[in-house]
Amino acid sequence: MIEKFNFYDVYGYFLPGLSLLGLIFLPFGLVKHQWPATELSSALGAIVFAYILGHVIQTIAFRAFPSALLDSLGNRRYPSELFLDHKYPEFSEEFKGSLAKVVKDAFDIDLAIEKAPAKRDDPEFAPISRRRQDAFLLSRGVLIREKIAAYAEQSQGMYTLMRGLATSFVLGFAYFAGWSLSLFKGECLTALALVLIVLGLLSTLVVAACFLRSKPQVPIWVDRISLMGLMLTSLGVGYLFGLKTVESPLQARALGVVSIVTIIFALRCFGSYKSFARDFAKAVWRDFAGHRLVPPAAGHG
């Protein structure tokens, strides 16, 4: 397993997990100056836990923040297929024609670049979508095999990182908000925090169980229930931690400011994620077309 650990594991799992782990400990450091231990054993444990936590984050993020974009008819589609629609402005029509030709020659797959967007219930929608996705994955496989996928792989790593960080910061926002709200004390509020924790975990588990049984095409708001459930849990946990730690209005206001800063970071990371997801699709198509249309010179292959 260790020899297979690569930059994608670092970008996709370790860094988002470490970020959320840092956000969890940050209020204790800010309020009580209690920072995590620096011993080697503690550091190794944190690394392993951050990596595992990163897998959980990406599982939630994959469904909550899909890379699909809306086309002109309201269909959610991956950039790799949407960019090939007739008159879609991401690529020139000349480039799409050249790409369609090399894909046809290489894989005998018709990208149907002359087709305008169709409704999802149109009989032609699903076959065209599958052909384009198959061609995209095959093209990426060729680039990896020929060791010319560096830029595309970097873009994929970056969009995975930004998606994971956006999710971590969203959860951190709810967590810090709970700490800030802990200034308001009362048995009813404490009970409400416990209810939020239970409801959040239950909603996450119910949605996870449903997707384990089947993976239907569902509205995006259903995909985001797990994230919303974990946000409720984070809010409740933050409140309960703050009850025993926050001692003054100044501390509560400071944590409220941190909460606002965290959601700003989440929005910036989400915007970067969308941008890198588009760059990944463009890089694969352009690199594959360039590789087929302009073979490497002799002695440089």
Backbone as CSV, one residue per row, in Angstrom:
resi,resn,N_x,N_y,N_z,CA_x,CA_y,CA_z,C_x,C_y,C_z
1,MET,0.822,-1.195,0.000,0.000,0.000,0.000,0.869,1.263,0.000
2,ILE,2.020,1.203,0.753,2.871,2.375,0.866,3.448,2.756,-0.484
3,GLU,3.869,1.743,-1.292,4.478,2.075,-2.564,3.486,2.688,-3.537
4,LYS,2.200,2.532,-3.295,1.185,3.113,-4.163,0.753,4.497,-3.691
5,PHE,1.274,4.933,-2.553,0.930,6.253,-2.027,1.551,7.305,-2.934
6,ASN,0.734,8.206,-3.494,1.243,9.187,-4.441,0.687,10.572,-4.138
7,PHE,0.953,11.517,-5.064,0.564,12.900,-4.816,-0.954,13.027,-4.720
8,TYR,-1.698,12.142,-5.405,-3.159,12.215,-5.336,-3.636,11.907,-3.912
9,ASP,-2.975,10.960,-3.242,-3.337,10.658,-1.852,-3.079,11.864,-0.954
10,VAL,-1.989,12.572,-1.231,-1.665,13.754,-0.428,-2.674,14.864,-0.694
11,TYR,-2.884,15.173,-1.984,-3.797,16.255,-2.362,-5.246,15.907,-2.033
12,GLY,-5.636,14.685,-2.356,-7.047,14.328,-2.263,-7.518,13.959,-0.871
13,TYR,-6.643,13.321,-0.089,-7.087,12.792,1.198,-6.358,13.412,2.399
14,PHE,-5.016,13.405,2.347,-4.270,13.831,3.530,-4.469,15.313,3.850
15,LEU,-4.312,16.191,2.871,-4.402,17.626,3.149,-5.815,18.058,3.582
16,PRO,-6.895,17.611,2.910,-8.229,17.958,3.430,-8.478,17.409,4.832
17,GLY,-8.037,16.169,5.077,-8.218,15.590,6.407,-7.431,16.338,7.463
18,LEU,-6.186,16.707,7.121,-5.363,17.457,8.064,-5.963,18.834,8.334
19,SER,-6.533,19.450,7.303,-7.157,20.763,7.476,-8.326,20.699,8.447
20,LEU,-9.190,19.697,8.279,-10.328,19.568,9.194,-9.858,19.244,10.605
21,LEU,-8.832,18.411,10.708,-8.282,18.074,12.027,-7.740,19.339,12.698
22,GLY,-7.061,20.193,11.931,-6.554,21.439,12.483,-7.670,22.363,12.926
23,LEU,-8.751,22.411,12.131,-9.890,23.255,12.504,-10.554,22.775,13.794
24,ILE,-10.556,21.467,13.993,-11.166,20.917,15.212,-10.390,21.361,16.456
25,PHE,-9.046,21.381,16.349,-8.227,21.738,17.511,-8.036,23.243,17.676
26,LEU,-8.284,24.015,16.608,-7.988,25.440,16.647,-8.697,26.205,17.764
27,PRO,-10.000,25.984,18.020,-10.645,26.735,19.112,-10.011,26.494,20.473
28,PHE,-9.569,25.264,20.734,-8.914,24.980,22.016,-7.617,25.772,22.141
29,GLY,-6.903,25.909,21.010,-5.675,26.689,21.043,-5.933,28.169,21.211
30,LEU,-6.971,28.668,20.533,-7.262,30.094,20.610,-7.790,30.503,21.975
31,VAL,-8.617,29.671,22.569,-9.277,30.035,23.830,-8.460,29.612,25.045
32,LYS,-7.977,28.368,25.035,-7.288,27.821,26.204,-5.785,27.642,26.004
33,HIS,-5.297,27.962,24.799,-3.882,27.775,24.469,-3.462,26.318,24.657
34,GLN,-4.388,25.426,24.352,-4.113,23.996,24.415,-3.919,23.479,22.988
35,TRP,-2.667,23.225,22.629,-2.353,22.789,21.280,-2.022,21.306,21.280
36,PRO,-2.175,20.640,20.135,-1.875,19.198,20.073,-0.429,18.908,20.465
37,ALA,-0.215,17.729,21.005,1.132,17.315,21.407,2.039,17.209,20.194
38,THR,3.324,17.464,20.393,4.285,17.455,19.279,5.155,16.204,19.263
39,GLU,4.895,15.243,20.144,5.691,14.019,20.151,5.532,13.260,18.834
40,LEU,6.544,12.483,18.491,6.552,11.751,17.231,5.365,10.805,17.128
41,SER,5.046,10.102,18.206,3.942,9.143,18.171,2.617,9.858,17.909
42,SER,2.452,11.037,18.542,1.223,11.809,18.329,1.147,12.307,16.893
43,ALA,2.288,12.739,16.357,2.318,13.234,14.981,1.978,12.125,13.988
44,LEU,2.526,10.932,14.212,2.228,9.806,13.323,0.751,9.427,13.408
45,GLY,0.214,9.453,14.618,-1.211,9.161,14.780,-2.074,10.181,14.067
46,ALA,-1.677,11.454,14.137,-2.431,12.513,13.458,-2.380,12.341,11.947
47,ILE,-1.230,11.923,11.430,-1.090,11.713,9.985,-2.029,10.608,9.509
48,VAL,-2.032,9.498,10.238,-2.898,8.375,9.859,-4.367,8.775,9.958
49,PHE,-4.722,9.452,11.052,-6.114,9.851,11.244,-6.539,10.862,10.186
50,ALA,-5.648,11.799,9.840,-5.963,12.792,8.810,-6.210,12.124,7.464
51,TYR,-5.426,11.102,7.152,-5.592,10.383,5.879,-6.933,9.664,5.841
52,ILE,-7.302,9.018,6.934,-8.594,8.331,7.002,-9.737,9.343,6.948
53,LEU,-9.594,10.430,7.692,-10.612,11.477,7.693,-10.786,12.071,6.296
54,GLY,-9.675,12.172,5.563,-9.749,12.685,4.196,-10.605,11.821,3.290
55,HIS,-10.560,10.502,3.471,-11.414,9.615,2.682,-12.892,9.870,2.985
56,VAL,-13.202,10.086,4.263,-14.585,10.379,4.643,-15.027,11.701,4.000
57,ILE,-14.155,12.703,4.064,-14.475,14.014,3.491,-14.738,13.901,1.998
58,GLN,-13.882,13.186,1.285,-14.046,13.085,-0.170,-15.281,12.263,-0.544
59,THR,-15.636,11.295,0.274,-16.858,10.530,0.011,-18.083,11.444,0.071
60,ILE,-18.100,12.332,1.062,-19.192,13.293,1.185,-19.109,14.325,0.076
61,ALA,-17.897,14.834,-0.177,-17.712,15.907,-1.146,-18.062,15.464,-2.564
62,PHE,-17.769,14.205,-2.899,-18.015,13.711,-4.249,-19.471,13.849,-4.638
63,ARG,-20.365,13.593,-3.682,-21.791,13.682,-3.983,-22.344,15.081,-3.716
64,ALA,-21.783,15.766,-2.722,-22.306,17.091,-2.383,-21.873,18.148,-3.384
65,PHE,-20.655,18.008,-3.927,-20.116,18.992,-4.863,-19.691,18.311,-6.155
66,PRO,-20.635,17.847,-6.965,-20.266,17.197,-8.220,-19.634,18.191,-9.182
67,SER,-18.757,17.699,-10.044,-18.097,18.581,-11.015,-18.977,18.857,-12.222
68,ALA,-20.178,18.271,-12.249,-21.084,18.472,-13.376,-21.515,19.937,-13.474
69,LEU,-21.733,20.376,-14.721,-22.193,21.733,-15.007,-23.580,21.678,-15.635
70,LEU,-24.305,22.775,-15.547,-25.618,22.864,-16.177,-25.468,23.270,-17.640
71,ASP,-26.123,22.524,-18.540,-26.124,22.944,-19.939,-27.311,23.880,-20.186
72,SER,-27.520,24.252,-21.435,-28.559,25.236,-21.760,-29.968,24.729,-21.503
73,LEU,-30.129,23.409,-21.360,-31.453,22.828,-21.107,-31.642,22.417,-19.650
74,GLY,-30.663,22.741,-18.804,-30.786,22.422,-17.380,-30.296,21.048,-16.988
75,ASN,-29.652,20.319,-17.899,-29.090,19.014,-17.563,-27.749,19.194,-16.855
76,ARG,-27.503,18.379,-15.840,-26.189,18.380,-15.206,-25.297,17.381,-15.939
77,ARG,-24.175,17.894,-16.485,-23.289,17.053,-17.283,-21.841,17.360,-16.949
78,TYR,-21.004,16.338,-17.086,-19.587,16.534,-16.816,-18.962,17.422,-17.885
79,PRO,-17.978,18.240,-17.504,-17.335,19.120,-18.491,-16.776,18.367,-19.688
80,SER,-16.262,17.156,-19.468,-15.646,16.398,-20.557,-16.612,16.100,-21.685
81,GLU,-17.906,16.001,-21.409,-18.883,15.770,-22.472,-19.583,17.054,-22.884
82,LEU,-19.829,17.944,-21.922,-20.514,19.191,-22.239,-19.705,20.051,-23.200
83,PHE,-18.385,20.081,-23.048,-17.543,20.936,-23.875,-17.563,20.531,-25.352
84,LEU,-18.063,19.328,-25.652,-18.082,18.852,-27.034,-19.396,19.150,-27.752
85,ASP,-20.354,19.766,-27.061,-21.629,20.114,-27.704,-21.418,21.094,-28.848
86,HIS,-22.282,20.990,-29.826,-22.226,21.889,-30.976,-22.396,23.341,-30.520
87,LYS,-21.464,24.182,-30.906,-21.453,25.624,-30.603,-21.244,25.938,-29.118
88,TYR,-20.876,24.932,-28.311,-20.490,25.265,-26.934,-19.138,25.966,-26.998
89,PRO,-18.962,27.106,-26.333,-17.813,27.978,-26.618,-16.474,27.552,-26.026
90,GLU,-16.411,26.510,-25.234,-15.147,26.172,-24.571,-14.054,25.808,-25.569
91,PHE,-14.409,25.065,-26.637,-13.489,24.712,-27.708,-13.995,25.310,-29.013
92,SER,-13.074,25.568,-29.930,-13.492,26.003,-31.267,-14.096,24.826,-32.019
93,GLU,-14.949,25.124,-32.984,-15.557,24.052,-33.773,-14.497,23.297,-34.563
94,GLU,-13.439,24.006,-34.995,-12.358,23.349,-35.732,-11.633,22.332,-34.853
95,PHE,-11.380,22.725,-33.594,-10.711,21.787,-32.697,-11.601,20.581,-32.417
96,LYS,-12.873,20.823,-32.192,-13.780,19.698,-31.924,-13.837,18.752,-33.113
97,GLY,-13.782,19.309,-34.321,-13.764,18.451,-35.502,-12.511,17.600,-35.556
98,SER,-11.360,18.203,-35.261,-10.104,17.441,-35.248,-10.109,16.390,-34.150
99,LEU,-10.621,16.766,-32.974,-10.691,15.812,-31.872,-11.599,14.645,-32.211
100,ALA,-12.741,14.919,-32.804,-13.671,13.852,-33.182,-13.021,12.884,-34.149
101,LYS,-12.211,13.416,-35.067,-11.555,12.561,-36.054,-10.529,11.639,-35.398
102,VAL,-9.681,12.185,-34.506,-8.648,11.341,-33.895,-9.270,10.331,-32.934
103,VAL,-10.364,10.713,-32.256,-11.050,9.762,-31.380,-11.682,8.645,-32.202
104,LYS,-12.267,8.998,-33.323,-12.857,7.986,-34.206,-11.790,7.030,-34.723
105,ASP,-10.631,7.585,-35.125,-9.542,6.749,-35.632,-8.958,5.863,-34.536
106,ALA,-8.853,6.405,-33.321,-8.197,5.662,-32.244,-9.110,4.623,-31.611
107,PHE,-10.375,4.984,-31.381,-11.265,4.121,-30.599,-12.537,3.707,-31.333
108,ASP,-12.720,4.219,-32.559,-13.947,3.968,-33.325,-15.183,4.405,-32.531
109,ILE,-15.084,5.577,-31.902,-16.186,6.156,-31.132,-16.586,7.484,-31.751
110,ASP,-17.864,7.660,-32.008,-18.387,8.897,-32.583,-18.767,9.846,-31.447
111,LEU,-18.111,11.008,-31.383,-18.394,11.983,-30.325,-19.646,12.806,-30.590
112,ALA,-20.215,12.693,-31.783,-21.457,13.397,-32.126,-21.352,14.892,-31.812
113,ILE,-20.280,15.526,-32.293,-20.055,16.936,-31.976,-21.036,17.861,-32.690
114,GLU,-21.743,17.339,-33.689,-22.704,18.178,-34.402,-24.052,18.239,-33.698
115,LYS,-24.206,17.462,-32.628,-25.482,17.389,-31.936,-25.650,18.559,-30.962
116,ALA,-26.804,19.174,-30.990,-27.152,20.211,-30.021,-27.562,19.533,-28.710
117,PRO,-27.543,20.253,-27.571,-27.969,19.643,-26.298,-29.384,19.091,-26.395
118,ALA,-29.592,17.962,-25.736,-30.908,17.325,-25.711,-31.365,17.153,-24.275
119,LYS,-32.656,17.055,-24.077,-33.194,16.776,-22.750,-32.749,15.384,-22.297
120,ARG,-32.678,15.207,-20.972,-32.207,13.929,-20.453,-33.098,12.768,-20.866
121,ASP,-34.379,13.022,-21.099,-35.271,11.932,-21.502,-35.264,11.695,-23.006
122,ASP,-34.456,12.450,-23.749,-34.327,12.230,-25.184,-33.597,10.905,-25.423
123,PRO,-34.060,10.076,-26.383,-33.421,8.771,-26.611,-31.939,8.870,-26.970
124,GLU,-31.522,9.999,-27.554,-30.124,10.127,-27.964,-29.212,10.608,-26.828
125,PHE,-29.787,11.097,-25.744,-28.975,11.713,-24.700,-28.021,10.713,-24.061
126,ALA,-28.531,9.614,-23.543,-27.710,8.654,-22.809,-26.615,8.024,-23.676
127,PRO,-26.918,7.567,-24.912,-25.850,6.960,-25.736,-24.706,7.932,-26.042
128,ILE,-25.042,9.190,-26.362,-23.998,10.169,-26.653,-23.170,10.447,-25.406
129,SER,-23.852,10.577,-24.274,-23.140,10.819,-23.017,-22.185,9.683,-22.692
130,ARG,-22.625,8.449,-22.854,-21.764,7.297,-22.559,-20.576,7.238,-23.513
131,ARG,-20.820,7.508,-24.805,-19.716,7.451,-25.770,-18.655,8.495,-25.437
132,ARG,-19.080,9.690,-25.106,-18.108,10.741,-24.782,-17.340,10.426,-23.514
133,GLN,-18.023,9.884,-22.510,-17.328,9.524,-21.277,-16.338,8.392,-21.516
134,ASP,-16.745,7.397,-22.309,-15.829,6.301,-22.637,-14.596,6.821,-23.370
135,ALA,-14.817,7.687,-24.346,-13.701,8.239,-25.117,-12.779,9.063,-24.223
136,PHE,-13.349,9.804,-23.298,-12.543,10.624,-22.390,-11.649,9.742,-21.525
137,LEU,-12.214,8.688,-20.945,-11.431,7.803,-20.092,-10.365,7.053,-20.887
138,LEU,-10.698,6.645,-22.100,-9.708,5.985,-22.952,-8.584,6.952,-23.324
139,SER,-8.938,8.191,-23.635,-7.926,9.193,-23.983,-7.004,9.455,-22.805
140,ARG,-7.585,9.563,-21.627,-6.769,9.775,-20.437,-5.848,8.589,-20.191
141,GLY,-6.372,7.372,-20.423,-5.536,6.189,-20.263,-4.346,6.195,-21.207
142,VAL,-4.542,6.650,-22.433,-3.442,6.744,-23.393,-2.401,7.741,-22.903
143,LEU,-2.848,8.890,-22.420,-1.919,9.914,-21.930,-1.095,9.389,-20.761
144,ILE,-1.737,8.652,-19.855,-1.014,8.091,-18.710,-0.004,7.047,-19.180
145,ARG,-0.423,6.209,-20.111,0.474,5.163,-20.623,1.687,5.758,-21.321
146,GLU,1.457,6.842,-22.058,2.546,7.492,-22.794,3.321,8.485,-21.929
147,LYS,2.924,8.602,-20.659,3.591,9.487,-19.698,3.572,10.949,-20.146
148,ILE,2.428,11.381,-20.661,2.281,12.787,-21.065,1.014,13.379,-20.427
149,ALA,0.646,12.853,-19.276,-0.586,13.317,-18.615,-0.294,14.201,-17.421
150,ALA,0.929,14.762,-17.347,1.326,15.492,-16.141,0.396,16.658,-15.833
151,TYR,0.100,17.491,-16.834,-0.728,18.670,-16.574,-2.162,18.262,-16.214
152,ALA,-2.691,17.286,-16.942,-4.048,16.824,-16.650,-4.135,16.221,-15.250
153,GLU,-3.128,15.423,-14.883,-3.139,14.814,-13.566,-2.979,15.861,-12.467
154,GLN,-2.178,16.893,-12.753,-2.040,17.974,-11.777,-3.363,18.702,-11.587
155,SER,-4.074,18.944,-12.696,-5.374,19.614,-12.593,-6.360,18.762,-11.813
156,GLN,-6.330,17.445,-12.038,-7.224,16.566,-11.296,-6.892,16.578,-9.801
157,GLY,-5.589,16.534,-9.487,-5.193,16.586,-8.095,-5.617,17.887,-7.426
158,MET,-5.494,18.998,-8.156,-5.856,20.290,-7.588,-7.360,20.424,-7.390
159,TYR,-8.157,19.937,-8.364,-9.606,20.073,-8.162,-10.087,19.148,-7.044
160,THR,-9.436,18.001,-6.880,-9.790,17.130,-5.761,-9.406,17.780,-4.433
161,LEU,-8.228,18.407,-4.399,-7.794,19.105,-3.194,-8.759,20.234,-2.835
162,MET,-9.116,21.059,-3.832,-9.991,22.199,-3.558,-11.383,21.741,-3.122
163,ARG,-11.872,20.654,-3.704,-13.174,20.122,-3.294,-13.123,19.624,-1.848
164,GLY,-12.042,18.934,-1.491,-11.897,18.458,-0.124,-11.753,19.599,0.871
165,LEU,-10.959,20.619,0.497,-10.789,21.766,1.390,-12.094,22.531,1.556
166,ALA,-12.852,22.683,0.460,-14.145,23.372,0.559,-15.053,22.660,1.552
167,THR,-15.080,21.335,1.488,-15.907,20.561,2.415,-15.414,20.698,3.847
168,SER,-14.089,20.648,4.032,-13.525,20.794,5.380,-13.866,22.155,5.963
169,PHE,-13.756,23.203,5.160,-14.037,24.549,5.656,-15.528,24.753,5.923
170,VAL,-16.384,24.114,5.127,-17.825,24.202,5.398,-18.149,23.577,6.751
171,LEU,-17.562,22.422,7.019,-17.781,21.783,8.321,-17.151,22.608,9.443
172,GLY,-15.979,23.195,9.153,-15.338,24.051,10.138,-16.167,25.282,10.451
173,PHE,-16.839,25.830,9.430,-17.718,26.976,9.636,-18.816,26.656,10.645
174,ALA,-19.478,25.516,10.475,-20.544,25.122,11.406,-19.982,24.855,12.801
175,TYR,-18.809,24.248,12.846,-18.164,23.922,14.122,-17.825,25.200,14.906
176,PHE,-17.214,26.165,14.223,-16.878,27.434,14.882,-18.133,28.218,15.268
177,ALA,-19.162,28.136,14.435,-20.424,28.812,14.780,-20.985,28.245,16.082
178,GLY,-20.877,26.930,16.259,-21.332,26.310,17.502,-20.548,26.820,18.702
179,TRP,-19.235,26.925,18.550,-18.414,27.483,19.625,-18.856,28.901,19.962
180,SER,-19.069,29.721,18.950,-19.457,31.108,19.170,-20.808,31.215,19.875
181,LEU,-21.744,30.341,19.489,-23.082,30.377,20.080,-23.122,29.832,21.502
182,SER,-22.039,29.177,21.923,-22.037,28.593,23.271,-22.046,29.655,24.358
183,LEU,-21.887,30.926,23.968,-22.007,32.006,24.949,-23.418,32.036,25.543
184,PHE,-24.399,31.589,24.736,-25.788,31.532,25.199,-26.025,30.162,25.825
185,LYS,-26.160,30.147,27.125,-26.249,28.875,27.848,-27.674,28.624,28.325
186,GLY,-27.994,27.354,28.515,-29.312,26.977,28.995,-29.558,25.502,28.742
187,GLU,-30.380,24.901,29.562,-30.667,23.474,29.399,-31.350,23.186,28.070
188,CYS,-32.232,24.072,27.650,-32.930,23.866,26.378,-31.954,23.891,25.208
189,LEU,-31.003,24.835,25.241,-30.021,24.934,24.167,-29.089,23.721,24.165
190,THR,-28.728,23.249,25.332,-27.889,22.050,25.420,-28.620,20.836,24.846
191,ALA,-29.901,20.716,25.190,-30.701,19.611,24.647,-30.831,19.733,23.131
192,LEU,-31.002,20.971,22.654,-31.111,21.191,21.211,-29.821,20.791,20.500
193,ALA,-28.678,21.098,21.114,-27.395,20.709,20.525,-27.286,19.195,20.400
194,LEU,-27.731,18.488,21.432,-27.706,17.020,21.379,-28.626,16.493,20.292
195,VAL,-29.790,17.120,20.148,-30.726,16.706,19.093,-30.109,16.929,17.720
196,LEU,-29.432,18.068,17.542,-28.792,18.350,16.255,-27.733,17.308,15.924
197,ILE,-26.968,16.918,16.935,-25.933,15.903,16.706,-26.558,14.588,16.257
198,VAL,-27.592,14.162,16.963,-28.251,12.892,16.637,-28.908,12.959,15.257
199,LEU,-29.664,14.040,14.996,-30.321,14.176,13.698,-29.316,14.231,12.561
200,GLY,-28.230,14.956,12.780,-27.210,15.061,11.738,-26.592,13.722,11.401
201,LEU,-26.240,12.958,12.435,-25.644,11.644,12.192,-26.645,10.680,11.553
202,LEU,-27.896,10.722,12.019,-28.914,9.827,11.455,-29.167,10.129,9.982
203,SER,-29.280,11.404,9.629,-29.533,11.766,8.235,-28.377,11.325,7.349
204,THR,-27.157,11.474,7.855,-25.980,11.047,7.083,-25.983,9.545,6.878
205,LEU,-26.296,8.796,7.930,-26.307,7.345,7.827,-27.427,6.843,6.922
206,VAL,-28.597,7.484,6.994,-29.727,7.067,6.150,-29.404,7.271,4.682
207,VAL,-28.852,8.435,4.350,-28.505,8.701,2.949,-27.422,7.737,2.482
208,ALA,-26.411,7.484,3.328,-25.342,6.554,2.963,-25.895,5.161,2.712
209,ALA,-26.826,4.715,3.555,-27.422,3.384,3.390,-28.215,3.297,2.088
210,CYS,-28.904,4.366,1.744,-29.680,4.381,0.495,-28.770,4.257,-0.719
211,PHE,-27.631,4.958,-0.697,-26.733,4.908,-1.842,-25.936,3.618,-1.895
212,LEU,-25.816,2.925,-0.760,-25.165,1.612,-0.791,-26.041,0.595,-1.511
213,ARG,-27.348,0.744,-1.396,-28.266,-0.199,-2.043,-28.402,0.077,-3.529
214,SER,-28.411,1.342,-3.903,-28.549,1.690,-5.321,-28.036,3.101,-5.513
215,LYS,-27.756,3.442,-6.769,-27.259,4.779,-7.089,-28.112,5.384,-8.201
216,PRO,-29.323,5.768,-7.904,-30.185,6.333,-8.929,-29.802,7.769,-9.238
217,GLN,-30.354,8.288,-10.322,-30.194,9.696,-10.626,-31.113,10.486,-9.706
218,VAL,-30.539,11.233,-8.789,-31.332,11.937,-7.785,-31.027,13.417,-7.856
219,PRO,-31.954,14.244,-7.377,-31.681,15.684,-7.335,-30.461,15.983,-6.478
220,ILE,-29.781,17.084,-6.802,-28.537,17.391,-6.111,-28.766,17.671,-4.630
221,TRP,-29.976,18.174,-4.272,-30.221,18.469,-2.859,-30.223,17.203,-2.015
222,VAL,-30.602,16.074,-2.629,-30.551,14.803,-1.903,-29.089,14.419,-1.650
223,ASP,-28.228,14.636,-2.652,-26.812,14.328,-2.487,-26.176,15.143,-1.373
224,ARG,-26.733,16.317,-1.096,-26.123,17.206,-0.108,-26.677,17.012,1.303
225,ILE,-27.594,16.069,1.461,-28.152,15.832,2.795,-27.068,15.364,3.766
226,SER,-26.161,14.514,3.298,-25.091,14.036,4.172,-24.243,15.195,4.669
227,LEU,-23.906,16.112,3.774,-23.116,17.262,4.183,-23.880,18.136,5.171
228,MET,-25.153,18.371,4.895,-25.955,19.180,5.814,-26.080,18.495,7.177
229,GLY,-26.199,17.156,7.153,-26.275,16.419,8.413,-25.001,16.564,9.220
230,LEU,-23.845,16.467,8.543,-22.583,16.632,9.253,-22.390,18.064,9.731
231,MET,-22.946,19.031,9.014,-22.884,20.421,9.475,-23.684,20.593,10.766
232,LEU,-24.856,19.975,10.826,-25.648,20.025,12.062,-24.890,19.380,13.217
233,THR,-24.258,18.243,12.923,-23.482,17.569,13.954,-22.319,18.449,14.416
234,SER,-21.626,19.069,13.463,-20.501,19.941,13.801,-20.965,21.129,14.638
235,LEU,-22.129,21.683,14.292,-22.680,22.809,15.045,-22.955,22.400,16.499
236,GLY,-23.597,21.244,16.664,-23.903,20.767,18.007,-22.664,20.438,18.809
237,VAL,-21.695,19.772,18.188,-20.452,19.422,18.887,-19.697,20.684,19.290
238,GLY,-19.627,21.659,18.366,-18.952,22.911,18.691,-19.605,23.621,19.868
239,TYR,-20.928,23.602,19.905,-21.645,24.248,21.009,-21.314,23.571,22.340
240,LEU,-21.339,22.244,22.353,-21.069,21.521,23.604,-19.631,21.728,24.076
241,PHE,-18.680,21.731,23.132,-17.295,22.006,23.515,-17.164,23.424,24.075
242,GLY,-17.853,24.359,23.422,-17.748,25.750,23.848,-18.342,26.007,25.217
243,LEU,-19.352,25.234,25.597,-19.974,25.422,26.909,-18.956,25.311,28.039
244,LYS,-18.004,24.420,27.879,-17.028,24.174,28.933,-15.750,24.981,28.744
245,THR,-15.659,25.724,27.639,-14.389,26.376,27.314,-14.499,27.887,27.166
246,VAL,-15.519,28.358,26.447,-15.666,29.795,26.201,-16.116,30.485,27.490
247,GLU,-15.375,31.509,27.893,-15.637,32.149,29.187,-16.034,33.613,29.077
248,SER,-15.917,34.217,27.908,-16.215,35.646,27.802,-16.830,35.962,26.447
249,PRO,-17.595,37.050,26.369,-18.157,37.479,25.078,-17.078,37.752,24.039
250,LEU,-15.925,38.249,24.473,-14.838,38.532,23.535,-14.375,37.261,22.837
251,GLN,-14.232,36.190,23.597,-13.832,34.908,23.003,-14.892,34.411,22.024
252,ALA,-16.146,34.537,22.399,-17.234,34.091,21.524,-17.256,34.898,20.228
253,ARG,-17.068,36.228,20.344,-17.059,37.057,19.137,-15.866,36.724,18.245
254,ALA,-14.721,36.446,18.860,-13.533,36.079,18.085,-13.772,34.792,17.303
255,LEU,-14.409,33.828,17.946,-14.711,32.568,17.262,-15.763,32.780,16.175
256,GLY,-16.673,33.724,16.393,-17.636,34.056,15.344,-16.950,34.640,14.129
257,VAL,-15.943,35.486,14.348,-15.172,36.053,13.234,-14.435,34.943,12.481
258,VAL,-13.843,34.005,13.248,-13.151,32.874,12.612,-14.129,32.058,11.777
259,SER,-15.350,31.912,12.265,-16.372,31.171,11.521,-16.656,31.842,10.173
260,ILE,-16.774,33.167,10.181,-17.028,33.908,8.933,-15.850,33.769,7.975
261,VAL,-14.638,33.892,8.505,-13.445,33.732,7.665,-13.406,32.334,7.051
262,THR,-13.803,31.343,7.834,-13.776,29.957,7.349,-14.742,29.748,6.199
263,ILE,-15.940,30.319,6.268,-16.889,30.129,5.164,-16.423,30.878,3.922
264,ILE,-15.700,31.991,4.109,-15.115,32.691,2.959,-14.073,31.799,2.276
265,PHE,-13.228,31.148,3.087,-12.261,30.206,2.530,-12.968,29.071,1.782
266,ALA,-14.083,28.586,2.350,-14.831,27.498,1.706,-15.324,27.929,0.326
267,LEU,-15.854,29.148,0.239,-16.360,29.642,-1.048,-15.230,29.812,-2.059
268,ARG,-14.089,30.319,-1.607,-12.961,30.478,-2.520,-12.460,29.124,-3.013
269,CYS,-12.372,28.155,-2.120,-11.933,26.815,-2.515,-12.929,26.180,-3.483
270,PHE,-14.222,26.410,-3.256,-15.226,25.841,-4.149,-15.101,26.440,-5.553
271,GLY,-14.866,27.749,-5.629,-14.667,28.369,-6.932,-13.444,27.815,-7.644
272,SER,-12.359,27.611,-6.897,-11.151,27.034,-7.492,-11.390,25.596,-7.940
273,TYR,-12.152,24.860,-7.159,-12.495,23.479,-7.522,-13.196,23.427,-8.877
274,LYS,-14.196,24.286,-9.074,-14.911,24.306,-10.345,-13.977,24.665,-11.497
275,SER,-13.076,25.609,-11.263,-12.148,26.030,-12.303,-11.186,24.901,-12.669
276,PHE,-10.613,24.236,-11.670,-9.681,23.141,-11.939,-10.387,21.947,-12.580
277,ALA,-11.653,21.709,-12.250,-12.403,20.612,-12.872,-12.557,20.864,-14.371
278,ARG,-12.808,22.117,-14.741,-12.896,22.468,-16.160,-11.526,22.315,-16.833
279,ASP,-10.479,22.757,-16.127,-9.131,22.655,-16.691,-8.734,21.202,-16.914
280,PHE,-9.151,20.314,-16.026,-8.821,18.890,-16.165,-9.413,18.330,-17.447
281,ALA,-10.703,18.606,-17.685,-11.345,18.100,-18.900,-10.683,18.671,-20.147
282,LYS,-10.396,19.972,-20.149,-9.769,20.599,-21.314,-8.370,20.037,-21.552
283,ALA,-7.621,19.806,-20.460,-6.251,19.316,-20.615,-6.220,17.932,-21.246
284,VAL,-7.120,17.039,-20.818,-7.132,15.681,-21.371,-7.453,15.714,-22.863
285,TRP,-8.512,16.437,-23.233,-8.889,16.482,-24.651,-7.801,17.137,-25.496
286,ARG,-7.233,18.238,-25.031,-6.219,18.930,-25.824,-4.928,18.130,-25.922
287,ASP,-4.510,17.521,-24.820,-3.273,16.742,-24.850,-3.422,15.511,-25.727
288,PHE,-4.599,14.881,-25.663,-4.786,13.696,-26.507,-4.812,14.080,-27.983
289,ALA,-5.539,15.149,-28.318,-5.591,15.578,-29.725,-4.204,15.973,-30.208
290,GLY,-3.465,16.716,-29.380,-2.119,17.115,-29.775,-1.197,15.932,-29.947
291,HIS,-1.326,14.943,-29.072,-0.487,13.743,-29.166,-0.754,12.972,-30.449
292,ARG,-2.017,12.905,-30.859,-2.369,12.147,-32.075,-2.091,12.936,-33.354
293,LEU,-2.314,14.244,-33.284,-2.152,15.060,-34.491,-0.703,15.432,-34.745
294,VAL,0.086,15.604,-33.683,1.488,15.985,-33.830,2.329,14.984,-33.030
295,PRO,2.673,13.850,-33.622,3.448,12.842,-32.905,4.797,13.421,-32.478
296,PRO,5.364,12.907,-31.368,6.677,13.410,-30.915,7.755,13.172,-31.964
297,ALA,8.666,14.130,-32.053,9.767,14.010,-33.022,10.665,12.831,-32.656
298,ALA,11.329,12.291,-33.662,12.221,11.153,-33.441,13.288,11.519,-32.427
299,GLY,13.501,10.632,-31.481,14.505,10.892,-30.447,13.961,11.606,-29.241
300,HIS,12.658,12.056,-29.299,12.059,12.734,-28.162,10.850,11.964,-27.626
301,GLY,10.646,10.745,-28.081,9.496,9.970,-27.634,9.766,9.233,-26.375
